[in-house]
Amino acid sequence: MTSYETLYHETLAHLSKRIRHQPFPAKLVRNLAGDLHVELEFVINTLGLSRRNVFRKIEESKNLDPGQAERVIGMQRLIGQVQAMITESGDREKFDAGRWLGEWIDQPLPALGGRRPAEYLGDSAGREWVSQLLRQIQAGVFA
């Protein structure tokens, strides 16, 4: 399995090709919830996925469709971005990037007018905006 940090550094062209041609098992949604230390329902709702569809695919060991896979990978890349931030700044051994991100995305932020980052993760533009906020945090220019 590719680490989230490696996934974060992958080119968008390569990711796009993988999403279109590689199968992504539905259990990745459950794994993502575990890595974020949040409930599966939270991930499903945050990514705008169909609860019924995801649970059926998990139960039947089916793959996500490309749109679902793109959302899950987008969230995995955010964990990878946090991992990369910690790697660049020092000791990452005791830091759980998934847990940190899971808590952070559920907190209201002044930069978002008091809204939570999780509210923006259902589409690629929102995930990019959240990624940009993370870059601002790293640079110390978070507004």
C-alpha positions as CSV (number, residue, x, y, z in Angstrom):
1,M,0.0,0.0,0.0
2,T,1.3,3.5,-0.9
3,S,1.9,5.7,2.2
4,Y,-0.2,8.8,2.3
5,E,2.9,11.0,2.1
6,T,3.9,9.2,-1.1
7,L,0.4,9.7,-2.4
8,Y,0.6,13.4,-1.6
9,H,3.8,13.7,-3.7
10,E,2.3,11.8,-6.7
11,T,1.7,13.9,-9.8
12,L,-1.9,14.7,-10.6
13,A,-1.5,13.1,-14.0
14,H,-0.5,9.8,-12.4
15,L,-3.2,10.0,-9.9
16,S,-5.8,10.7,-12.5
17,K,-4.7,7.7,-14.5
18,R,-4.8,5.5,-11.4
19,I,-8.3,6.7,-10.4
20,R,-9.6,5.8,-13.9
21,H,-7.8,2.4,-14.3
22,Q,-7.0,1.0,-10.9
23,P,-9.6,-0.7,-8.7
24,F,-10.1,0.9,-5.2
25,P,-11.8,-1.4,-2.8
26,A,-14.7,0.2,-0.9
27,K,-13.1,-0.9,2.4
28,L,-10.7,2.1,1.9
29,V,-13.5,4.3,3.2
30,R,-13.6,2.4,6.5
31,N,-9.7,2.4,6.6
32,L,-9.7,6.1,6.1
33,A,-12.1,6.6,9.0
34,G,-9.8,4.5,11.1
35,D,-6.8,6.5,10.1
36,L,-8.6,9.8,10.9
37,H,-9.9,8.3,14.2
38,V,-13.4,9.3,13.3
39,E,-16.7,7.4,12.7
40,L,-17.3,5.9,9.3
41,E,-20.5,8.0,9.0
42,F,-18.4,11.2,9.4
43,V,-16.2,10.2,6.4
44,I,-19.2,9.3,4.3
45,N,-21.0,12.5,5.1
46,T,-17.9,14.7,4.8
47,L,-17.0,13.3,1.3
48,G,-20.6,13.4,0.1
49,L,-20.8,9.7,-0.5
50,S,-24.0,7.6,-0.4
51,R,-24.1,5.7,2.9
52,R,-26.2,2.9,1.5
53,N,-23.9,2.5,-1.6
54,V,-20.7,2.5,0.4
55,F,-22.0,0.0,3.0
56,R,-23.2,-2.3,0.2
57,K,-19.9,-2.1,-1.6
58,I,-18.0,-2.8,1.6
59,E,-20.2,-5.7,2.5
60,E,-20.0,-7.2,-1.0
61,S,-16.2,-6.5,-1.3
62,K,-16.8,-4.3,-4.3
63,N,-14.7,-1.4,-5.6
64,L,-15.5,2.3,-5.5
65,D,-16.4,4.0,-8.7
66,P,-13.9,6.6,-10.0
67,G,-15.8,9.6,-8.4
68,Q,-15.9,7.9,-5.0
69,A,-12.2,6.9,-5.3
70,E,-11.2,10.4,-6.2
71,R,-12.8,11.8,-3.0
72,V,-11.2,9.1,-0.8
73,I,-7.8,9.6,-2.4
74,G,-8.2,13.4,-2.0
75,M,-8.7,12.9,1.7
76,Q,-5.8,10.5,1.9
77,R,-3.6,13.1,0.2
78,L,-4.5,15.6,2.9
79,I,-3.2,13.2,5.5
80,G,-0.1,12.8,3.4
81,Q,0.2,16.6,3.2
82,V,0.2,16.8,7.0
83,Q,2.7,13.9,7.2
84,A,4.9,15.8,4.8
85,M,4.6,19.0,6.8
86,I,5.8,17.1,9.9
87,T,8.6,15.4,8.1
88,E,9.9,18.7,6.9
89,S,9.7,20.2,10.3
90,G,11.3,17.4,12.4
91,D,10.2,14.5,14.6
92,R,7.3,12.7,13.1
93,E,7.6,9.5,15.2
94,K,5.1,10.6,17.9
95,F,2.8,12.5,15.6
96,D,-0.4,10.9,14.2
97,A,-1.2,13.0,11.1
98,G,-4.5,11.2,10.5
99,R,-5.7,11.8,14.0
100,W,-4.6,15.5,13.9
101,L,-6.4,16.0,10.5
102,G,-9.5,14.2,11.7
103,E,-9.7,16.6,14.7
104,W,-8.7,19.7,12.7
105,I,-11.3,19.3,9.9
106,D,-14.1,19.2,12.5
107,Q,-13.2,22.5,14.2
108,P,-14.7,25.8,13.2
109,L,-12.0,28.1,11.7
110,P,-11.9,31.9,11.6
111,A,-10.4,31.7,8.1
112,L,-13.5,29.9,7.0
113,G,-15.9,32.3,8.6
114,G,-16.4,29.9,11.5
115,R,-17.2,27.0,9.3
116,R,-15.4,23.6,9.6
117,P,-12.9,22.4,6.9
118,A,-14.9,19.2,6.7
119,E,-17.7,21.2,5.0
120,Y,-15.5,21.7,2.0
121,L,-14.2,18.2,1.4
122,G,-16.9,16.9,-0.8
123,D,-15.5,18.2,-4.0
124,S,-12.0,18.7,-5.5
125,A,-12.1,22.5,-5.3
126,G,-12.9,22.4,-1.6
127,R,-10.2,19.9,-0.9
128,E,-7.7,22.1,-2.7
129,W,-8.8,25.0,-0.6
130,V,-8.3,23.0,2.6
131,S,-4.9,22.0,1.3
132,Q,-4.1,25.6,0.8
133,L,-5.1,26.4,4.4
134,L,-2.7,23.7,5.5
135,R,0.1,25.2,3.5
136,Q,-0.7,28.6,5.1
137,I,-0.5,27.0,8.6
138,Q,2.9,25.5,7.7
139,A,4.1,28.9,6.4
140,G,2.8,30.6,9.5
141,V,0.5,32.9,7.5
142,F,-2.8,31.4,8.5
143,A,-5.5,34.0,8.5
